[in-house]
Amino acid sequence: MTHTEFSTLPLAPALIANLTSLEYTHMTPIQAQSLPLMLEGKDVIAQANTGSGKTVAFGLALLANLDVNRLAVQTMVLCPTRELADQVARELRKLARAMANVKLVVLCGGSPTAAQTASLEFGAHIVVGTPGRMLKHLQQGSLVLDDLNTLVLDEADRMLDMGFADDIELVVDYAPKPRQTLLFSATYPEGIAGLSRGMQHQPERVFVADEQRADTIVQLLFEVAPHLRKQALATLLGHYAPASAVVFCNTKRACQEVADHLTELGFSALALNGDLEQRERDQVLIRFANGSANILVATDVAARGLDIKELAAVINYDITQDPETHVHRVGRTGRAGQQGLALSLYSPQEAYRVSMIEEYQRAPIVQGSLAELNENIAPIQTDMVTLNIAGGRKSKIRAGDILGALTGSAGIKGSEVGKIDISEMQSYVAVHKDVAKKALKHLQQGKIKGRAVRVRMI
C-alpha cells in the first residue's frame, strides 16, 4: 500500500508542521512518486501537467537538502518565464517559512540587473529565474555556483520550445558536477532526453498520466470554414458565456487579431503573446486574474507557466499540430473538482489533426454543431476595473495600506475591492466598476503610507 501522507516522508518536523498549517496533508500523484526518489538524492525526470503539485515536490526536496547555516547558493531553479519564476518563488517561500533565514533571490529579465546584483551581494541560498538572466549574472561574476547541490529545470519542454537550450547548457557548465539534477516537464519531446543525457546521472523517470479529464471536462468539436472562424469563436463565447476563458491561437499574429476582433464586439478580451513588453505582459495577466477581463487570447508559449485557477473554459481557436499540446491546453480547465469546458474549432482540412488527438488521448471528441447554437451574442460584462498605483514593495506599500486607503475615508465597501497585487515598483487593485471613478479620484487626491502616489485606470 502506498502512503500518501506527507508525514510519512523523512522530512524535518518543522517542514511537516508547516505543510499541515498550509493544509497540505496528502501528496498528489506526482509528489507521491517523485519525492521519495528525490529525498534519496537521485536525479529525476518527472512528467506531469501544470497544476499537479510539482513545485511542492521539488520545493520540499531542495529544502531538505539546504543548509541554512551556509550562506551560499545551494539551489538553482530555472524557469521559462518570469511569471513562472515568480510563482515558484512564492511557493518556495511558503514552504520555507518554518526554516530560519532562508534567503531566496529571483533573477529574471524585465528587472534591473544592478538591483539583482545588489541582492546577491547580501547572499542567497536559493536562486530562481530564467536561463538568460542567470547566465548574465554567472558571466559577470555576481552569481557563483561553487556550493550548488540541487539544480531544478521547471517546465523544461517550454524552455526548449523558447530556444533556451544553448543558454541552459552554458549555465550548467558553471555548476559543479556532483549535484542532484531534477527535470520537470509537462510533455516529453525528443529534446528532453538529450537535455537529460547532458546533465543528469542515471535519472529515475516518473510519469503521471492526466487522470481527471474524462469526468470533469466536456470536450466539443466544431467544424468551420476558415474564413468564418472569428465569427464562430464569437458564437461559442456568446452561447456558452464562460465566466473566464483562455483562447489558444497557434501564432502571435492570430492572437492579436482575435483579441482585437473580440474587443470590437464588446467582449472583455486581452492578448498575451511574446511581443509584449514585460510590464504590458504583467498588466494583462493581473487584469485577467483579478476579473477585470475574462477572456485571455494566448499562444502556447506565452501561456505556459500561468497558474490560472478555476478557469471555466478553454477554446482552441486553432487546432494544435501536436496532440500532447492539445491535452495540455485542455488540462487548464476542470481542475480541483470543478466542471470544465473545452471547445475546439477546426476546418475540414484539419480533420487529420483531430484524428491524431483522439488517437493520442484514446477517446473520441463529441462533434457539436454551430448551427444549433444561439447566435445572439451577448458578451459578459466584467464587474471589476483595475487601478495601477506607481509604488510597490520598494516603497514599503502593503495590500493592507491600499485596502485601508479605499475603505477608510473613501467610504468604499470591502466587498467592492478585489484582488490586490504588489510588485517591486507597481501595485494593482481591482475595484467594482460602480465605484471605480470614486476610488481613482480618492487615491489620486489622497495618500498611501503618508505620501502622494500616481494612480491611473488601466
Secondary structure, 3 states (H helix, E strand, C coil): CCCCEHHHCCCCHHHHHHHHHCCCCECCHHHHHHHHHHHCCCCEEEECCCCCCHHHHHHHHHHHCCCCCCCCCCEEEECCCHHHHHHHHHHHHHHCCCCCCCCEEEECCCCCHHHHHHHHHCCCCEEEECHHHHHHHHHHCCCCCCCCCEEEECCHHHHHHCCCHHHHHHHHHCCCCCCEEEEEECCCCHHHHHHHHHHCCCCEEEECCCCCHHHHEEEEEEECCHHHHHHHHHHHHHHHCCCCEEEECCCHHHHHHHHHHHHHCCCCEEEECCCCCHHHHHHHHHHHHCCCCCEEEECHHHHCCCCCCCCCEEEECCCCCCHHHHHHHHCCCCCCCCCEEEEEEECHHHHHHHHHHHHHHCCCCEECCHHHCCCCCCCCCCCEEEEEECCCHHHCCCHHHHHHHHHCCCCCCHHHEEEEEECCCCEEEEEEHHHHHHHHHHHHHCCECCECCCEEEC
